[in-house]
Amino acid sequence: MILLNLRLSVMRDKIRILKTLTKLHVFGNRRENAFQSPLKKYSTLACRACILFPISMVAGIIIELIINFDKYLTKFHLDVHNITSITKAFYGSLLALYAIAFAIHYFVFPAMVMILLSFMYMLFVISFQRQLEATRFKLLRNFSKEEVSRTLIAFSEAKKIHRDLEETISFKTFLAYILTFGSILQVVCFFTTDYLPDAKTLQILFSFTIIFWTIGWFVFLTMCGTQVEKIEVFVKDMRQDVMSKNFGKNPDDAHNELACLNLFNAFSALELRFTGWGMFEVDKKLFFTISGILVTYGVLLATELTKMEK
């Protein structure tokens, strides 16, 4: 159900996502082409891994089916000694198609969504970081009313883009984390309920693939979301450098003092955080919180299911 909601949410907001990506692209191209940065290479590598890894998993499943094909045919309540080669080929193709559909639905699509979310997070952070570095250099070299005005405009535009970004993808981020939580609990259920008792190889393959795949993308998305904190740290350092160099240096220049105060207020009011539908902030605390919850509930669930079996 969560995965279905995530898919519907992405399909419903695909135009809005494209518009937000366009705004980020324009925002990043103010100084230089952000898409030529290593971000593009990393995103491409992530997409390739997102496809190649499930393909490897499907290949492993198909090999396992070929080796123990007769055993899996009994799941269809068929007598393996009284069926034709065409029937075997049909059911073999059916199992292979099921494995492919399973990989696309449960592995490729969620990973692609997390790559999209992470890419949008990092594109905003890198673009704004570059603008801040250029702005800091100009303010330290030539502090003027015009430069302050341009800085305030850049801050205002960054806040607007951040707000659009939050409105576009925060709900999808929320669903992505809920999906992570549910997938890991599903793996716990696999082990405790002895899912696929007659196919231990597939059970181990499914379980470990799901848990490592889920945790990997969970860490990837969280680390990308926390990068926005670096902007706030940079802005604080920038505020200190600019204010210490320019404020009070020329008390007779009222315009200079007023510009410093306006800039100080703009620096102080800049708070950027990525959230999951406003329910939580994507930061390192979230990583440790969810990890603790998963461990606690996993142990409790395993204990309760073990008692039920007894």
Contacts in CASP RR format, 6 or more apart in sequence:
PFRMAT RR
TARGET T0000
AUTHOR 0000-0000-0000
METHOD contacts of the structure
MODEL  1
MILLNLRLSVMRDKIRILKTLTKLHVFGNRRENAFQSPLKKYSTLACRAC
ILFPISMVAGIIIELIINFDKYLTKFHLDVHNITSITKAFYGSLLALYAI
AFAIHYFVFPAMVMILLSFMYMLFVISFQRQLEATRFKLLRNFSKEEVSR
TLIAFSEAKKIHRDLEETISFKTFLAYILTFGSILQVVCFFTTDYLPDAK
TLQILFSFTIIFWTIGWFVFLTMCGTQVEKIEVFVKDMRQDVMSKNFGKN
PDDAHNELACLNLFNAFSALELRFTGWGMFEVDKKLFFTISGILVTYGVL
LATELTKMEK
2 175 0 8 1.000
2 178 0 8 1.000
2 179 0 8 1.000
2 182 0 8 1.000
3 105 0 8 1.000
3 106 0 8 1.000
3 109 0 8 1.000
3 110 0 8 1.000
3 179 0 8 1.000
5 175 0 8 1.000
6 110 0 8 1.000
6 113 0 8 1.000
6 172 0 8 1.000
6 175 0 8 1.000
6 176 0 8 1.000
6 179 0 8 1.000
7 109 0 8 1.000
9 171 0 8 1.000
9 172 0 8 1.000
9 175 0 8 1.000
10 17 0 8 1.000
10 113 0 8 1.000
10 172 0 8 1.000
13 168 0 8 1.000
13 172 0 8 1.000
16 168 0 8 1.000
17 116 0 8 1.000
17 168 0 8 1.000
17 169 0 8 1.000
20 120 0 8 1.000
20 161 0 8 1.000
20 164 0 8 1.000
20 165 0 8 1.000
20 168 0 8 1.000
20 169 0 8 1.000
21 120 0 8 1.000
21 123 0 8 1.000
23 161 0 8 1.000
23 164 0 8 1.000
24 34 0 8 1.000
24 120 0 8 1.000
24 123 0 8 1.000
24 124 0 8 1.000
24 127 0 8 1.000
24 161 0 8 1.000
24 165 0 8 1.000
25 34 0 8 1.000
25 35 0 8 1.000
25 123 0 8 1.000
27 124 0 8 1.000
27 127 0 8 1.000
27 128 0 8 1.000
27 157 0 8 1.000
27 158 0 8 1.000
27 161 0 8 1.000
28 34 0 8 1.000
28 123 0 8 1.000
28 126 0 8 1.000
28 127 0 8 1.000
28 130 0 8 1.000
28 131 0 8 1.000
30 127 0 8 1.000
30 131 0 8 1.000
31 127 0 8 1.000
31 130 0 8 1.000
31 131 0 8 1.000
31 134 0 8 1.000
32 130 0 8 1.000
34 123 0 8 1.000
34 126 0 8 1.000
34 127 0 8 1.000
34 130 0 8 1.000
37 126 0 8 1.000
39 119 0 8 1.000
39 122 0 8 1.000
39 123 0 8 1.000
39 126 0 8 1.000
43 115 0 8 1.000
43 119 0 8 1.000
46 115 0 8 1.000
46 118 0 8 1.000
46 220 0 8 1.000
47 112 0 8 1.000
47 115 0 8 1.000
50 107 0 8 1.000
50 108 0 8 1.000
50 111 0 8 1.000
50 112 0 8 1.000
50 115 0 8 1.000
51 108 0 8 1.000
53 107 0 8 1.000
53 213 0 8 1.000
54 103 0 8 1.000
54 104 0 8 1.000
54 107 0 8 1.000
54 108 0 8 1.000
55 103 0 8 1.000
57 103 0 8 1.000
57 107 0 8 1.000
57 205 0 8 1.000
57 209 0 8 1.000
58 96 0 8 1.000
58 99 0 8 1.000
58 100 0 8 1.000
58 103 0 8 1.000
60 205 0 8 1.000
61 99 0 8 1.000
61 202 0 8 1.000
61 205 0 8 1.000
62 96 0 8 1.000
62 99 0 8 1.000
64 199 0 8 1.000
64 201 0 8 1.000
64 202 0 8 1.000
64 205 0 8 1.000
65 72 0 8 1.000
65 92 0 8 1.000
65 95 0 8 1.000
65 96 0 8 1.000
65 99 0 8 1.000
68 199 0 8 1.000
68 201 0 8 1.000
69 88 0 8 1.000
69 92 0 8 1.000
70 80 0 8 1.000
71 198 0 8 1.000
71 199 0 8 1.000
72 95 0 8 1.000
72 199 0 8 1.000
73 80 0 8 1.000
73 83 0 8 1.000
73 88 0 8 1.000
73 91 0 8 1.000
74 80 0 8 1.000
76 91 0 8 1.000
78 87 0 8 1.000
78 91 0 8 1.000
106 210 0 8 1.000
107 209 0 8 1.000
107 213 0 8 1.000
110 176 0 8 1.000
110 179 0 8 1.000
110 217 0 8 1.000
111 213 0 8 1.000
111 217 0 8 1.000
113 172 0 8 1.000
113 176 0 8 1.000
114 176 0 8 1.000
114 217 0 8 1.000
114 220 0 8 1.000
114 221 0 8 1.000
116 169 0 8 1.000
117 169 0 8 1.000
117 172 0 8 1.000
117 173 0 8 1.000
117 176 0 8 1.000
117 221 0 8 1.000
117 224 0 8 1.000
118 220 0 8 1.000
118 221 0 8 1.000
118 224 0 8 1.000
118 225 0 8 1.000
120 165 0 8 1.000
120 169 0 8 1.000
121 224 0 8 1.000
121 225 0 8 1.000
121 227 0 8 1.000
121 228 0 8 1.000
121 274 0 8 1.000
121 282 0 8 1.000
122 224 0 8 1.000
122 225 0 8 1.000
122 227 0 8 1.000
124 161 0 8 1.000
124 162 0 8 1.000
124 165 0 8 1.000
124 228 0 8 1.000
125 227 0 8 1.000
125 228 0 8 1.000
125 230 0 8 1.000
125 231 0 8 1.000
128 158 0 8 1.000
128 231 0 8 1.000
129 230 0 8 1.000
129 231 0 8 1.000
129 234 0 8 1.000
131 154 0 8 1.000
131 158 0 8 1.000
132 231 0 8 1.000
132 234 0 8 1.000
132 235 0 8 1.000
132 238 0 8 1.000
133 234 0 8 1.000
135 147 0 8 1.000
135 150 0 8 1.000
135 151 0 8 1.000
135 154 0 8 1.000
135 238 0 8 1.000
136 238 0 8 1.000
136 241 0 8 1.000
136 242 0 8 1.000
138 147 0 8 1.000
139 147 0 8 1.000
139 148 0 8 1.000
139 151 0 8 1.000
139 238 0 8 1.000
139 242 0 8 1.000
139 246 0 8 1.000
139 263 0 8 1.000
140 241 0 8 1.000
140 242 0 8 1.000
140 245 0 8 1.000
143 242 0 8 1.000
143 245 0 8 1.000
143 246 0 8 1.000
143 256 0 8 1.000
143 259 0 8 1.000
144 259 0 8 1.000
145 255 0 8 1.000
145 259 0 8 1.000
148 259 0 8 1.000
148 262 0 8 1.000
148 263 0 8 1.000
151 263 0 8 1.000
151 266 0 8 1.000
152 262 0 8 1.000
152 263 0 8 1.000
152 266 0 8 1.000
155 266 0 8 1.000
155 270 0 8 1.000
158 270 0 8 1.000
158 272 0 8 1.000
159 270 0 8 1.000
159 272 0 8 1.000
162 272 0 8 1.000
165 274 0 8 1.000
166 274 0 8 1.000
166 275 0 8 1.000
170 274 0 8 1.000
170 275 0 8 1.000
170 276 0 8 1.000
170 277 0 8 1.000
170 278 0 8 1.000
171 276 0 8 1.000
171 277 0 8 1.000
173 221 0 8 1.000
173 274 0 8 1.000
173 275 0 8 1.000
173 276 0 8 1.000
173 277 0 8 1.000
173 282 0 8 1.000
174 276 0 8 1.000
174 277 0 8 1.000
174 278 0 8 1.000
174 279 0 8 1.000
176 221 0 8 1.000
177 218 0 8 1.000
177 221 0 8 1.000
177 276 0 8 1.000
177 280 0 8 1.000
177 286 0 8 1.000
177 290 0 8 1.000
180 214 0 8 1.000
180 215 0 8 1.000
180 217 0 8 1.000
180 218 0 8 1.000
180 290 0 8 1.000
181 290 0 8 1.000
181 293 0 8 1.000
181 294 0 8 1.000
183 210 0 8 1.000
183 211 0 8 1.000
183 214 0 8 1.000
184 211 0 8 1.000
184 214 0 8 1.000
184 215 0 8 1.000
184 294 0 8 1.000
184 298 0 8 1.000
185 294 0 8 1.000
185 297 0 8 1.000
185 298 0 8 1.000
185 301 0 8 1.000
186 210 0 8 1.000
187 207 0 8 1.000
187 210 0 8 1.000
187 211 0 8 1.000
187 214 0 8 1.000
188 298 0 8 1.000
188 301 0 8 1.000
188 302 0 8 1.000
189 195 0 8 1.000
189 301 0 8 1.000
189 305 0 8 1.000
190 203 0 8 1.000
190 206 0 8 1.000
190 207 0 8 1.000
191 207 0 8 1.000
191 302 0 8 1.000
192 301 0 8 1.000
192 302 0 8 1.000
192 305 0 8 1.000
192 306 0 8 1.000
193 305 0 8 1.000
194 203 0 8 1.000
195 203 0 8 1.000
195 206 0 8 1.000
196 202 0 8 1.000
196 203 0 8 1.000
196 206 0 8 1.000
197 203 0 8 1.000
218 287 0 8 1.000
218 290 0 8 1.000
219 287 0 8 1.000
221 282 0 8 1.000
222 282 0 8 1.000
222 283 0 8 1.000
222 284 0 8 1.000
222 286 0 8 1.000
222 287 0 8 1.000
225 274 0 8 1.000
225 282 0 8 1.000
225 283 0 8 1.000
226 282 0 8 1.000
226 283 0 8 1.000
226 284 0 8 1.000
228 272 0 8 1.000
228 273 0 8 1.000
228 274 0 8 1.000
229 283 0 8 1.000
231 270 0 8 1.000
231 272 0 8 1.000
232 270 0 8 1.000
232 271 0 8 1.000
232 272 0 8 1.000
235 267 0 8 1.000
235 270 0 8 1.000
236 267 0 8 1.000
238 267 0 8 1.000
239 263 0 8 1.000
239 264 0 8 1.000
239 267 0 8 1.000
239 268 0 8 1.000
242 260 0 8 1.000
242 263 0 8 1.000
243 260 0 8 1.000
243 263 0 8 1.000
243 264 0 8 1.000
246 256 0 8 1.000
246 260 0 8 1.000
247 257 0 8 1.000
247 260 0 8 1.000
247 264 0 8 1.000
248 257 0 8 1.000
248 260 0 8 1.000
249 256 0 8 1.000
250 256 0 8 1.000
250 257 0 8 1.000
251 257 0 8 1.000
273 281 0 8 1.000
273 282 0 8 1.000
273 283 0 8 1.000
274 281 0 8 1.000
274 282 0 8 1.000
275 281 0 8 1.000
275 282 0 8 1.000
276 282 0 8 1.000
280 286 0 8 1.000
END
